[in-house]
Amino acid sequence: GPEAGITRDSIAIDWAWRNKPYRLIDTAGMRKKAKVQAKLEKLSVSDTLRAIRFADVCVLVMDAAEAFEKQDLAIADLVIREGRALVFVLAKWDKIADPRAHFEEMKLTAKESLPQARGAPIVTVAALSGIGLERLMKAVEEAHTDWTARIKTKDLNNWLYATIARHPPPAVRGKRIKPRYIAQIKARPPTFVLIASRAEEMPESYKRYLINGLREAFDLHAAPVRLIVKAGKNPYAESERE
């Protein structure tokens, strides 16, 4: 609609795209916090937050002319923290005077304002004409594939050894942190555990380096990637000694 907040209740619709079933949940538009006053609207926002927590892929629809404002950034951050896959949609794209320049500006804004959503696709649509629907559904399907991805332990450890050979962890108080083993412990979203010496001292910057490396190496661009660093021994080494 012309104004966020027109939809008061979340509306669930069962729908099929290319013979694949989906459940779409159209949530209430979330206005800026200062304007959320009426009790009904507060309940609508609460319903939206609940929908995010139970979704697989969240599609954040923004007016292309006013995208990535403070409220949009807060919602996107919540989606990532809840571990959902995220797709950005720039609506009313047919109203933009210089689409190419504006799209580049939006990509830069997303990159600088939401580093935690790095790789989340940005899709342009014009709802009245249906332009962009094919691109949107492709982005949703790819995001879901990333979100449910499972990676073989052998491939992960081959990647880990090559990665730390190129860029080892920094030394802390003269002693180097030694990553030993990595495995995926769950999907939805992809979550990995890294066994390392002095795990509690691994800098956040190096964890981000590893997470970004996982994204690039295994094409996990559209879903949150979580990395848990723990102390322990390499189970491969244990099995070899046995």
DAVENSUL-V691697 format. One record per residue. N is the residue number from 0. SS is DSSP state (helix for helix, strand for strand, loop for the rest). PSI is psi in whole degrees, -180 to 180 (999 if undefined). Layout:
N;SS;PSI + N;SS;PSI
//
This chain:
0;loop;177 + 1;loop;-15 + 2;loop;134 + 3;loop;136 + 4;loop;-4 + 5;loop;-45 + 6;loop;121 + 7;loop;-38 + 8;loop;152 + 9;loop;133 + 10;strand;121 + 11;strand;133 + 12;strand;128 + 13;strand;130 + 14;strand;155 + 15;strand;140 + 16;strand;116 + 17;loop;48 + 18;loop;15 + 19;strand;126 + 20;strand;143 + 21;strand;153 + 22;strand;116 + 23;strand;135 + 24;strand;110 + 25;strand;111 + 26;loop;166 + 27;loop;139 + 28;loop;136 + 29;loop;111 + 30;loop;171 + 31;loop;145 + 32;helix;-38 + 33;helix;-23 + 34;helix;-7 + 35;loop;93 + 36;loop;-44 + 37;loop;144 + 38;helix;-40 + 39;helix;-42 + 40;helix;-36 + 41;helix;-40 + 42;helix;-36 + 43;helix;-43 + 44;helix;-42 + 45;helix;-40 + 46;helix;-38 + 47;helix;-44 + 48;helix;-38 + 49;helix;-40 + 50;helix;-40 + 51;helix;-44 + 52;helix;-23 + 53;helix;5 + 54;loop;161 + 55;loop;-53 + 56;strand;129 + 57;strand;129 + 58;strand;111 + 59;strand;106 + 60;strand;125 + 61;strand;149 + 62;strand;124 + 63;helix;-30 + 64;helix;-16 + 65;helix;32 + 66;loop;157 + 67;loop;38 + 68;loop;177 + 69;helix;-43 + 70;helix;-41 + 71;helix;-43 + 72;helix;-39 + 73;helix;-42 + 74;helix;-45 + 75;helix;-42 + 76;helix;-40 + 77;helix;-43 + 78;helix;-45 + 79;helix;-44 + 80;helix;-30 + 81;loop;-4 + 82;loop;25 + 83;loop;152 + 84;strand;150 + 85;strand;134 + 86;strand;128 + 87;strand;137 + 88;strand;127 + 89;strand;105 + 90;strand;166 + 91;loop;39 + 92;helix;-26 + 93;helix;-10 + 94;helix;-7 + 95;loop;129 + 96;loop;-42 + 97;loop;83 + 98;helix;-43 + 99;helix;-49 + 100;helix;-40 + 101;helix;-37 + 102;helix;-42 + 103;helix;-38 + 104;helix;-41 + 105;helix;-39 + 106;helix;-43 + 107;helix;-42 + 108;helix;-45 + 109;helix;-43 + 110;helix;-42 + 111;helix;-35 + 112;helix;-25 + 113;loop;64 + 114;helix;-26 + 115;helix;-15 + 116;helix;25 + 117;loop;128 + 118;loop;-12 + 119;loop;129 + 120;loop;150 + 121;strand;122 + 122;strand;136 + 123;strand;137 + 124;loop;156 + 125;strand;100 + 126;loop;-39 + 127;loop;-35 + 128;loop;-12 + 129;loop;4 + 130;strand;130 + 131;loop;-7 + 132;helix;-42 + 133;helix;-46 + 134;helix;-39 + 135;helix;-48 + 136;helix;-34 + 137;helix;-43 + 138;helix;-40 + 139;helix;-45 + 140;helix;-41 + 141;helix;-38 + 142;helix;-41 + 143;helix;-38 + 144;helix;-44 + 145;helix;-42 + 146;helix;-32 + 147;loop;7 + 148;loop;144 + 149;loop;135 + 150;loop;137 + 151;loop;142 + 152;helix;-39 + 153;helix;-44 + 154;helix;-39 + 155;helix;-43 + 156;helix;-32 + 157;helix;-42 + 158;helix;-44 + 159;helix;-47 + 160;helix;-40 + 161;helix;-38 + 162;helix;-46 + 163;helix;-22 + 164;helix;-38 + 165;helix;-39 + 166;loop;87 + 167;loop;158 + 168;loop;153 + 169;loop;157 + 170;strand;142 + 171;strand;120 + 172;loop;42 + 173;loop;-3 + 174;strand;131 + 175;strand;139 + 176;loop;135 + 177;loop;101 + 178;strand;135 + 179;strand;-31 + 180;strand;144 + 181;strand;144 + 182;strand;153 + 183;strand;129 + 184;strand;-17 + 185;strand;163 + 186;loop;-175 + 187;loop;56 + 188;loop;169 + 189;loop;122 + 190;strand;130 + 191;strand;149 + 192;strand;131 + 193;strand;123 + 194;strand;128 + 195;strand;153 + 196;loop;147 + 197;loop;43 + 198;helix;-39 + 199;helix;-14 + 200;helix;2 + 201;loop;125 + 202;loop;148 + 203;helix;-34 + 204;helix;-36 + 205;helix;-34 + 206;helix;-43 + 207;helix;-38 + 208;helix;-44 + 209;helix;-42 + 210;helix;-45 + 211;helix;-35 + 212;helix;-41 + 213;helix;-43 + 214;helix;-49 + 215;helix;-44 + 216;helix;-34 + 217;helix;15 + 218;loop;53 + 219;loop;57 + 220;loop;-28 + 221;loop;7 + 222;loop;153 + 223;loop;144 + 224;loop;126 + 225;strand;138 + 226;strand;121 + 227;strand;124 + 228;strand;124 + 229;strand;154 + 230;loop;150 + 231;loop;-172 + 232;loop;157 + 233;loop;115 + 234;helix;-24 + 235;helix;-45 + 236;helix;-38 + 237;helix;-45 + 238;helix;-33 + 239;helix;-38 + 240;helix;-31 + 241;loop;999
//
